Amino acid sequence: MLENAWFLLTFIIVAIILSSDPKSSIVGGQKSQLDSLFTSTSDGQKFFRVITWGLIGMFYSTTLLLSYYS
């Protein structure tokens, strides 16, 4: 059961990372390249970042539990 949760977390994390587009945070073509590096991220990207880090924390905890019980 714990292994299934571990595999599911792995696939969800990979899917979220591969589906996110880091280039979409650039807010307009008229800004210089240096200015675009310092633009703030959108709310959607912040949400996905929080979800991703939460899933990574769960993945780490599940890995520790699997190593403890094996």
N, C-alpha and C positions, 0 to 999 in steps of 0.2 A: 504494500500500500504506500509506504513512504517512498519507495523507488518510483512508483507511478507519479506521485506528486513532484518528485525531483525532475523527471523527464518532462512533465507538463510545464513546469517553471522554465526549464531550459528552452523549450520551443517557443514559449510566450515571449521570453526575453529576446531571443534571436529575431522573432517576427517583429517585435516593436522596434528594435534597433535598425533592422533592415528596411522597415516601412517609413521611418522618419527621414525627412529631407532637410539636412542642415543648411542648404542654400536658400530655403524659403524664408529664413529670418531676415534676409536683406530687404530693406523697406524701400526701395526705389532705385531707379537707374541713374538719377541725376547726382547722387552722392559719390564722393571719391571712394576709392577702395579702402583707404585708411579709416574714413568715417564709418564705413559699413561694418568694420570689425568691432566697433563700439556701440552698435545699436542694441537696444534692449530686445530681449526675446519676447515672443507673443505669449499670451496666456495658454494657448494650446500646447506650445512647446514646453512651457513650465509644467503643465499638467503631465505630459508624457515623461518629462524628466523625473518628476516626483514618483510617478508610477514605476518607472524603470528602476530607480534606486530602491524603492520598496520591494520590488520583485527580486532584485539582486540581494538585498538583505535576507529575504525569505529563502533564496537559493543557498546562501551561505549557511544559514541556520539549519536548513534541511541537510546540507552536506555534513555539517558537524554531527547532527543526530544520526545520520546513516553510518558515519565512521564510529560513533560511540556504541551503537547497537549491533554492529557487525562483528 
